[in-house]
Structures are given as C-alpha cells and as structure tokens.
Amino acid sequence: MSQVTFAAFSHVGARRSAAQSRSQDKMSRVMQATAALLDESGAEAVTTTAVAGRAEVSIGWLYNFFDDRQGLLEELMVSGLIELDKRWEAAGFSLSGPNWRERVKAGLEIVIDFFDASPGFRSLWFSADFSGRMLRANRLHDDALAEYLAATITAVRPDAPDVPLGVVTQIFVGMLDKGLDVAYRNDPCGDKDVVAEMCRASVEYLEHYLV
C-alpha cells in the first residue's frame, strides 16, 4: 500500500530526505516541534525560527530541507499520512477475501487511533493552512488509496449495482474523510456517536457490493 500512495507526496514537504542518522534525529525533532507548536498555539505559531529553536537545530540546517513554514506544515502532513499507511499495511487493510469486514473494521480502528494520538496532525487538518499543495496531495493520497483498495477486491455480489469498483472505493474513502471531519472538528477526542456511525455506514455501503 505505502508504495502506491507515496507518489502523492512527490511535490510537497521537505526538499530532500535526511540520509544520515544524525540528520534523521534532527528531522524527527523538527517534526515533533512542528506538531507541538500546532497543537499548543495553532498553525500561525509555526515559523522556521520557532521550530528551529524548539527542536534545537540551527536555522541554516532547517533551510537545507525546507524553504519556509509551508514546507514544515506539508512535511507534517506527509509524515502523518505515511505513518498511517504503514499501520494500515501492517494490519493487512484491504477488501479481499470473505473476511473483508474484519479487515475494514481493523482499518477503521487504526485511522481513529491515529487521529486520537496525533493532535498536531489534527490541528493542521482543520487549519486554514490545509490548502493549496497540501489539499491537492491529500486528494491524490485519497485517489491512490481508493485505487489500491479497488485492486484488492476479490468477489462482488451478483446483484451488486452496476458501478465501477474504483467509484465504490472512492465513495468509501470519502465517507471516512467526511466522518473524521465531522467527528473531530469540534471535539479533539472525536464525537463517539459520529465515529460509530461512520464505521457502521461505511461497512454497510460496501456490503451492497462485496460478498
């Protein structure tokens, strides 16, 4: 899965990857500092100077990887979605086989746990800065996820509506996006009723198509 979705991030975030272990450690501190500032004070608090100071790296080192604060915010989004994809991949999130419901429910639990445990990512998701290249990259990620899920389908109901499977999975992914939006926009813990309905409705939708 991660190989399929990674292409969505080719033009956002850091200009290059941190190759050496020391640089990787600094990059990790930079991302932690960015997330902490987002959660504590909002996106407007994220500046290259503030992040460098909090992460205890030089501003010169930071500019080796990021052009500006937008790059920092983009990299936080990218690193968050890559981490989510890795968790999904490890859990075998797919629509294959007769036990697809269990796979979907496991995938839903993972994304809910991710939102619960990622306050910086949540703050960015609902900020005015989540626009432009970030919004386009997120949509490309949704497209890649839907394409991946459609390719994993192994059995379709004989009485299923005549709808392309790629459209079915696009709608499914859209249901998750909207459900998370409604659940977390005003409640950092996630509205439990909304989360439960998102899970129920998304599985029920797929049941119209999958065996």
KEMIVEX-807128 format. One line per 5 residues: number of its first residue (from 1); for each residue x, y, z of N, C-alpha, C. Coordinates in steps of 0.1 Angstrom, whole numbers, plus 5000, padded with zeros to 4 digits. Each point is the difference from the previous one (the first is absolute). Layout:
REM residues N
NUM) X/Y/Z/X/Y/Z/X/Y/Z ~ ...
REM end
This chain:
REM residues 211
1) 5008/4988/5000/4992/5012/5000/5009/5013/5000 ~ 5010/5000/5009/5008/5012/5001/5006/5004/4987 ~ 5004/4990/4992/5007/5003/4987/4990/5007/4991 ~ 4987/4996/5001/4990/5005/4991/4997/5015/5003 ~ 4999/5002/5013/4996/5014/5005/5011/5010/5001
6) 5013/4995/5000/5011/5009/5002/5001/5010/4989 ~ 4997/4996/4988/5001/5010/4988/4992/5012/5002 ~ 4990/5000/5009/4992/5012/5002/5007/5011/5006 ~ 5012/4997/5006/5007/5010/5008/5013/5005/4994 ~ 5001/4997/4987/5013/5003/4993/5003/5015/4999
11) 4990/5009/5001/5003/5014/4998/4996/5009/5012 ~ 4999/4993/5012/4997/5008/5012/5010/4996/5011 ~ 5001/5008/5010/5008/4997/5012/5015/5004/4998 ~ 5009/4993/5006/5014/5003/5000/5005/4998/4986 ~ 5011/5008/4997/5005/4999/4986/5008/4987/4998
16) 5005/4995/5011/5008/4987/4999/4999/4993/5013 ~ 5003/4987/5000/4999/4992/5012/5013/5001/5008 ~ 4999/4999/5013/5012/4999/5009/5006/4986/4999 ~ 5012/5000/4995/5007/4987/4997/5007/4994/5012 ~ 5008/5009/5007/5009/4995/5011/4992/4999/5013
21) 5004/4991/5009/4992/4998/5012/4999/5013/5008 ~ 5011/5008/5000/5000/5012/5008/4989/5010/4994 ~ 5000/5001/4987/4990/5008/4994/4986/4995/5002 ~ 4998/4987/5000/4987/4994/5002/4995/5003/5014 ~ 5009/5000/5010/4996/5004/5013/4996/5014/5001
26) 5007/5009/4993/4996/5014/5000/4987/5002/4993 ~ 4998/4993/4989/4987/5001/4993/4988/4995/5009 ~ 5003/4989/5007/4989/4996/5010/4997/5010/5010 ~ 5010/5007/5005/4998/5011/5010/4992/5012/4993 ~ 5004/5003/4988/4993/5010/4993/4985/4997/4998
31) 4997/4988/4997/4986/4996/4998/4993/5000/5013 ~ 5006/4996/5011/4994/5000/5013/4997/5014/5004 ~ 5010/5009/4998/4998/5014/5003/4989/5007/4992 ~ 4999/4996/4987/4989/5006/4992/4987/4995/5005 ~ 4999/4988/5003/4987/4994/5005/4996/5006/5014
36) 5010/5002/5008/4997/5006/5014/4996/5015/4998 ~ 5006/5007/4992/4996/5014/4998/4986/5001/4994 ~ 4997/4991/4991/4987/5000/4994/4989/4997/5011 ~ 5003/4990/5008/4990/4996/5010/4998/5011/5011 ~ 5011/5006/5003/5000/5010/5011/4994/5014/4996
41) 5004/5004/4988/4997/5014/4997/4995/5002/4986 ~ 4998/4989/4992/4994/5001/4987/5010/5002/4989 ~ 4996/4999/4988/5009/5000/4988/5008/5013/4999 ~ 4994/5011/5005/5007/5013/4999/5013/5001/5008 ~ 5001/4991/5010/5011/5000/5009/5012/4992/4994
46) 4997/4993/4989/5011/4992/4993/5008/5009/4991 ~ 5012/5004/5004/5009/5008/4991/5013/4992/5000 ~ 5008/5003/4990/5013/4993/5000/5009/5003/5012 ~ 4999/5012/5005/5008/5004/5012/4995/4993/5012 ~ 4987/5000/5002/4994/4994/5012/5003/4985/5000
51) 4998/4993/4988/5003/4986/5000/5015/4997/5002 ~ 5008/5007/4994/5015/4998/5002/5004/5001/5014 ~ 4995/5011/5007/5003/5002/5014/4995/4988/5009 ~ 4987/4996/4997/4995/4990/5009/5006/4986/4997 ~ 5004/4998/4988/5006/4987/4996/5015/5000/5003
56) 5006/5012/5004/5014/5001/5002/5009/4996/4988 ~ 4996/5006/4989/5008/4998/4988/5002/5015/4994 ~ 5011/5001/4993/5003/5013/4994/4990/5004/4989 ~ 4998/5013/4999/4991/5004/4989/5005/4997/4986 ~ 5014/5000/4999/5006/4996/4988/4998/4985/4996
61) 5000/4992/5010/4998/4985/4998/4985/4999/4995 ~ 4991/5007/5006/4986/4999/4997/4998/5004/4985 ~ 5006/5011/4996/4999/5004/4986/5006/4991/4990 ~ 5008/4991/5004/5005/4989/4991/4989/4991/4995 ~ 4989/5000/5008/4990/4990/4997/4986/5007/4997
66) 4998/5012/5005/4987/5007/4999/5002/5014/4995 ~ 4992/5004/4990/5000/5014/4995/4994/5009/5010 ~ 4989/4996/5007/4993/5009/5008/4991/4992/5010 ~ 4992/5007/5007/4990/4993/5010/4991/4991/4993 ~ 4996/5004/4987/4991/4991/4993/5005/4986/4998
71) 5013/5000/4997/5007/4987/4998/5000/4992/5013 ~ 5001/5006/5011/4999/4993/5013/4987/4994/5002 ~ 4989/5008/4998/4987/4995/5001/4997/4989/4990 ~ 5004/5001/4988/4998/4990/4990/5007/4987/5005 ~ 5012/5001/5005/5008/4988/5004/4993/4993/5012
76) 4993/5008/5008/4993/4994/5011/4988/4992/4995 ~ 4993/5005/4990/4989/4993/4994/5005/4987/4993 ~ 5011/5002/4993/5006/4988/4992/5004/4989/5010 ~ 5008/5004/5010/5005/4990/5010/4988/4993/5007 ~ 4990/5008/5003/4988/4994/5006/4993/4990/4992
81) 4997/5003/4987/4993/4991/4991/5009/4988/4997 ~ 5013/5002/4999/5009/4988/4997/4999/4991/5012 ~ 5000/5005/5012/4999/4992/5012/4987/4993/5001 ~ 4989/5006/4996/4987/4994/4999/5000/4989/4990 ~ 5006/5002/4989/5001/4990/4989/5007/4987/5005
86) 5011/5003/5007/5008/4989/5006/4992/4991/5009 ~ 4993/5007/5009/4991/4993/5009/4990/4992/4993 ~ 4993/5006/4990/4991/4992/4992/5006/4988/4994 ~ 5012/5002/4994/5007/4989/4993/5003/4989/5009 ~ 5005/5003/5012/5003/4990/5010/4988/4992/5005
91) 4988/5007/5000/4988/4993/5004/4993/4992/4989 ~ 5006/5002/4987/4994/4993/4989/4986/5006/4996 ~ 4999/5013/5001/4988/5007/4996/4998/4998/4985 ~ 4989/4994/4997/4996/4998/4986/4985/4996/4999 ~ 4995/4997/4988/4987/4996/4998/4999/4986/4994
96) 5011/4992/5003/5001/4987/4994/4994/4989/5009 ~ 4995/4989/4994/4996/4988/5007/4987/5002/5007 ~ 4995/4988/5005/4987/5001/5007/5000/5007/5013 ~ 5012/5002/5006/5001/5007/5013/5003/5015/4998 ~ 4996/5006/4989/5003/5014/4997/4994/5009/5011
101) 4989/4996/5006/4994/5009/5010/5009/5002/5012 ~ 5007/4989/5004/5009/5001/5011/5012/5008/4996 ~ 5005/4999/4988/5011/5009/4995/4996/5014/5000 ~ 4988/5003/4995/4995/5014/5000/4999/5006/5014 ~ 4994/4992/5009/4998/5004/5014/5014/5003/5007
106) 5010/4991/4997/5013/5002/5005/5006/5013/4995 ~ 4998/5002/4987/5005/5013/4993/4994/5012/5006 ~ 4987/4999/5003/4993/5012/5006/5005/5002/5014 ~ 5003/4990/5008/5005/5002/5013/5014/5006/5000 ~ 5008/4997/4990/5013/5006/4998/4999/5015/4998
111) 4992/5004/4990/4999/5014/4997/4994/5008/5012 ~ 4991/4994/5007/4994/5007/5012/5011/5002/5010 ~ 5008/4989/5003/5011/5001/5010/5010/5010/4995 ~ 5002/5001/4987/5010/5009/4995/4996/5015/5003 ~ 4987/5003/4997/4995/5013/5003/5000/5003/5015
116) 4997/4990/5008/5000/5002/5014/5014/5004/5006 ~ 5010/4993/4994/5013/5002/5005/5009/5010/4993 ~ 4994/5008/4991/5008/5009/4991/4994/5014/5001 ~ 5001/5007/5012/4994/5013/5001/5005/5010/4990 ~ 5013/5000/4997/5006/5009/4991/4994/4998/4986
121) 4999/4988/4995/4994/4997/4987/4986/5004/5000 ~ 4992/4998/5011/4986/5004/5000/4999/5015/4999 ~ 5009/5007/5007/4999/5015/5000/5003/5005/4985 ~ 5010/4994/4994/5003/5004/4986/4988/4996/4991 ~ 4994/4989/5001/4989/4995/4992/4988/5011/5000
126) 4998/5006/5011/4989/5009/5001/5004/5015/5000 ~ 5013/5003/4996/5005/5013/4999/4998/5006/4986 ~ 5000/5013/4999/4999/5007/4987/5012/4997/4991 ~ 5011/4995/5007/5012/4997/4992/4999/4987/4992 ~ 4989/4992/5004/4998/4987/4992/4993/5004/4987
131) 5008/5004/4991/4995/5005/4987/5011/4999/4990 ~ 4997/5004/4988/5011/5000/4989/5006/4987/4998 ~ 5013/4999/5001/5007/4988/4997/4997/4989/5010 ~ 4998/5003/5012/4996/4990/5010/4987/4994/4996 ~ 4990/5008/4997/4987/4995/4996/5000/4991/4988
136) 5008/5004/4990/5002/4992/4988/5007/4987/5003 ~ 5010/5000/5008/5007/4988/5004/4991/4990/5008 ~ 4992/5006/5009/4990/4991/5007/4990/4994/4991 ~ 4996/5007/4990/4990/4995/4990/5007/4989/4992 ~ 5012/5002/4996/5008/4990/4992/5002/4987/5009
141) 5002/5002/5013/5001/4989/5009/4987/4992/5001 ~ 4989/5008/5001/4987/4993/5000/4998/4992/4987 ~ 5003/5006/4989/4999/4993/4987/5008/4987/5000 ~ 5013/5001/5004/5008/4989/5000/4995/4989/5010 ~ 4995/5004/5011/4995/4990/5010/4987/4993/4994
146) 4992/5008/4993/4988/4994/4994/5004/4990/4989 ~ 5010/5004/4992/5005/4991/4989/5005/4987/5006 ~ 5008/5002/5011/5006/4988/5006/4989/4991/5005 ~ 4990/5005/5007/4989/4992/5006/4992/4993/4989 ~ 4997/5007/4989/4993/4994/4989/5007/4988/4995
151) 5013/5001/4999/5008/4989/4994/5000/4988/5009 ~ 4997/5002/5013/5000/4988/5009/4987/4993/5001 ~ 4990/5005/4993/4987/4993/5001/5000/4987/4992 ~ 4996/4990/5006/5000/4986/4994/4987/4994/4997 ~ 4989/5006/5006/4987/4994/4997/4989/5011/5001
156) 4992/5000/4990/4989/5010/4999/4986/4993/5000 ~ 4991/5006/5007/4986/4994/5001/4994/4999/4986 ~ 4994/4990/4996/4993/4999/4987/4989/5010/4998 ~ 4994/5005/5011/4990/5010/4999/5004/5014/5003 ~ 5014/5002/5000/5005/5013/5003/4996/5010/4990
161) 4998/5013/5003/4998/5010/4990/5011/5001/4990 ~ 4997/5004/4988/5010/5000/4989/5008/5013/5002 ~ 5009/5000/5009/5009/5012/5002/5014/4995/5000 ~ 5009/5007/4993/5014/4996/5000/5006/4999/5014 ~ 5008/4990/5003/5005/4998/5013/5009/5012/5005
166) 5006/5007/4990/5008/5012/5004/4991/5011/5005 ~ 4988/5001/4995/4991/5010/5005/4995/4996/5014 ~ 4998/4987/5002/4995/4995/5013/5011/5003/5011 ~ 5012/4998/4997/5011/5002/5010/5002/5015/5002 ~ 4998/5008/4989/5001/5015/5002/4990/5005/5010
171) 4988/4995/4998/4989/5004/5009/5003/4995/5015 ~ 5005/4988/5001/5003/4995/5013/5011/5009/5007 ~ 5010/5003/4993/5011/5008/5005/4994/5014/5004 ~ 4991/5005/4991/4994/5013/5003/4991/5000/5013 ~ 4994/4989/5002/4992/4998/5012/5009/5001/5013
176) 5012/4994/4999/5009/5001/5011/5005/5014/5002 ~ 5004/5007/4989/5004/5014/5001/4990/5009/5007 ~ 4987/4999/4995/4990/5008/5006/4996/4996/5014 ~ 5000/4987/5003/4997/4996/5013/5010/5005/5010 ~ 5013/4999/4997/5011/5005/5009/4998/5015/5001
181) 4997/5007/4989/4998/5015/5001/4990/5004/5010 ~ 4988/4993/4999/4989/5003/5009/5003/4996/5014 ~ 5007/4989/5002/5002/4995/5013/5010/5008/5008 ~ 5010/5005/4993/5011/5007/5007/5001/5015/4999 ~ 4992/5006/4991/5002/5014/4998/4997/5009/5013
186) 4991/4995/5008/4996/5007/5012/5003/4993/5013 ~ 5006/4988/4999/5002/4991/5011/5014/4993/4998 ~ 5010/5004/5008/5013/4994/4998/5001/4985/5003 ~ 4990/4996/5008/4999/4985/5003/4991/4993/4990 ~ 4994/5007/4991/4992/4993/4990/4986/4997/5005
191) 4990/5005/4994/4986/4998/5004/4997/4985/4998 ~ 4998/4993/5011/4998/4985/4999/4988/4996/4992 ~ 4990/5007/5000/4988/4997/4992/5003/5001/4985 ~ 5007/5011/4997/5003/5001/4985/5010/4990/4996 ~ 5010/4997/5008/5010/4989/4997/4993/4987/4998
196) 4991/4996/5009/4992/4988/4999/4992/4999/4987 ~ 4993/5011/4997/4992/5000/4988/5009/5000/4987 ~ 5011/5006/5000/5009/4999/4989/5004/4986/4997 ~ 5004/4993/5011/5004/4986/4999/4988/4991/4995 ~ 4989/5002/5006/4988/4992/4996/4996/5003/4985
201) 4999/5012/4997/4995/5004/4986/5010/4996/4989 ~ 5013/5001/5003/5010/4997/4990/5000/4985/4997 ~ 4999/4992/5010/5000/4985/4998/4987/4996/4993 ~ 4988/5006/5004/4988/4997/4994/5000/5004/4985 ~ 5006/5011/4997/5001/5004/4986/5008/4990/4992
206) 5011/4995/5005/5008/4990/4993/4992/4986/4998 ~ 4991/4998/5010/4992/4987/4999/4991/5000/4988 ~ 4997/5011/4995/4992/5000/4987/5007/4994/4988 ~ 5014/5000/5002/5008/4996/4988/5008/4987/5002 ~ 5005/4998/5013/5009/4989/5002/4994/4988/5007
211) 5005/4989/4996/4994/4987/5006/5006/4998/5014
REM end
